[in-house]
Amino acid sequence: MFHTASSNQATHKNRTSLESPVIRSPWLLGLVLLTAFSLGLALRLYDLTDPPLDFHPTRQLRVAIITRGIYYKMIPTADPEVRQTALSFARSMGTYEPPILENLVALAYRLLGGERLWVSRVFTSIFWLVGGAALFDLARRMTSLDAAIVSLLYYLFLPFGVIASRSFQPDPGMVMWVILAMLALYRWSEQKSWRWAIVAGLASGIAVLVKVVAAYLIAGLAVAVVIQAFGIKQIFRMPQVWVMAVLMVLPPLVYYGFVLEGRSSDYFLSWTVALIPLVLNPAFYVQWLVHLRDLMGLAVLFLALSGVLISKPKNRAILLGLWIGYAVYGLTLPYQITTHSYYNLQLVPIIALSLAPVADALIARLADQSGAWQALFGGLVVAFSAFSLWTTIYQLDSQDYRETPAMWQKIASALPAGGKIVALTQDYGYPLMYYGWKKVGLWPDSAEFKLAGLRGKGEPDVLQEFRDRTEGSSYFLVTDFEQLDDQPALKQLLDAEYPVYAQGDGYQLFDLEKPKK
């Protein structure tokens, strides 16, 4: 596997991306790639049928509810009442991005003859692997074959990346299209051909269409590539640049600007304008780094940033464009970037690509060493990859949600058929809605009250809030008892004023129509 002949630094500089001082035969390269991708897929399909409650269940169940509505709309023989309920629940979710993944999964449901939530993991896992193939090709072109393999291994086996990339949400597909756009823009910068200009524009536009936050990375990358290729003065005279720009902007502009009819501006006002003061607090940056430490590891993060510094000028411009795009993205969405881990998923390929120059420099130095030291390095790479595999499997094995759907079905069946219900419940009531086919009004959890405070709404008047939210309601349901303990004023109010109508394993229902005297 390892090439024992020494090579000087000049030889390394002159070698092409297809040459390798470590992997020296095509069959060995094929074996390494086949093993990496096979393990990457197997890892994501491990524990396949466990319900999607292991990673941001609010987001995954929201997509599952929308998909169910699409599926029941496809079935002409479905019970009309069931179909209407499914469609009503789906419409109540609102629309944040085009339901591309939802339609694919609903079609798979139709072909399989029923809802199979695990199908979503197959789709998103494949998306991630396609992105991995594009990332490998891009890293190989930017550095070397060996360095590209190191980037690929990080991308495929990072535990956070594994868990997030198999989740039922559009983010893995968005990342795939971002990486395809990265590769296409790089190829265009090499050839300046119309073919790559069109491919780059389309891939970029689709990435932003799948999820609009991809625009940050796409914009940073595209500006860096175009300026590096032509310089600032020439870019406005190049027809290919204009065509790419139109293809990048037109699809998301039509959908988010016209189809959603103002929802995008509402999102911007609510999540950016209202929360932008957070970036003025130094604690925000500490929280951001701590969050990234937990997801990626700070050592890897700083190694990746070092990779930007030691890159070739052309590659450095591309990497800087990506990092700047991510930084601006985090600054304009300061709450989500530190609280919602999947908002950092697009950083995984950026780090992986930025690690390639570091790996390239290390492997170039390794080429001067004896075969024993090269073998030891290979063993270290395998050991770290195996540790990541074991960590991910351990995390998946430590959580089993197969009994959870039955619990929610049991709670739903115990609720009275008549009368409006307000609930302090998990994940915006989506588990009850999806598994129990029961929709309830919501009482905010402590995080919602905190978010309202960050938006300048001040401390809530619990009594007035209770009156407003329970007006016209007959019952108050509690299934999240940890949250009830976090809100002592609410707990005291319920215990003092309202009798328990029913209770059981995992729930307590208060009667609002017959307050205690």
Sequence and secondary structure as in RCSB ss.txt:
>XXXX:A:sequence
MFHTASSNQATHKNRTSLESPVIRSPWLLGLVLLTAFSLGLALRLYDLTDPPLDFHPTRQLRVAIITRGIYYKMI
PTADPEVRQTALSFARSMGTYEPPILENLVALAYRLLGGERLWVSRVFTSIFWLVGGAALFDLARRMTSLDAAIV
SLLYYLFLPFGVIASRSFQPDPGMVMWVILAMLALYRWSEQKSWRWAIVAGLASGIAVLVKVVAAYLIAGLAVAV
VIQAFGIKQIFRMPQVWVMAVLMVLPPLVYYGFVLEGRSSDYFLSWTVALIPLVLNPAFYVQWLVHLRDLMGLAV
LFLALSGVLISKPKNRAILLGLWIGYAVYGLTLPYQITTHSYYNLQLVPIIALSLAPVADALIARLADQSGAWQA
LFGGLVVAFSAFSLWTTIYQLDSQDYRETPAMWQKIASALPAGGKIVALTQDYGYPLMYYGWKKVGLWPDSAEFK
LAGLRGKGEPDVLQEFRDRTEGSSYFLVTDFEQLDDQPALKQLLDAEYPVYAQGDGYQLFDLEKPKK
>XXXX:A:secstr
    S   HHHHHH  TT  SS  SHHHHHHHHHHHHHHHHHHHHTTTTS S SS HHHHHHHHHHHHHHHHHH 
TTS HHHHHHHHHHHHHT  SS  HHHHHHHHHHHHHTS  THHHHHHHHHHHHHHHHHHHHHHHHHS HHHHHH
HHHHHHH HHHHHHHTSSSSHHHHHHHHHHHHHHHHHHHHH  HHHHHHHHHHHHHHHHH TTHHHHHHHHHHHH
HHHHH TTTGGG HHHHHHHHHHHHHHHHIIIIISTTHHHHHHIIIIITTGGGGGSHHHHHHHHHHHHHHT HHH
HHHHHHHHHTS HHHHHHHHHHHHHHHHHHHHSHHHHHH GGGGTTHHHHHHHHHHHHHHHHHHHHTTS HHHHH
HHHHHHHHHHHHHHHHHHHHHHT   TTHHHHHHHHHHHS SSS EEEE GGGGHHHHHHH    EE   HHHHH
HHHHTT  S  HHHHHHHHHTT SEEEE  HHHHHH HHHHHHHHHH  EEEEETTEEEEESSS   
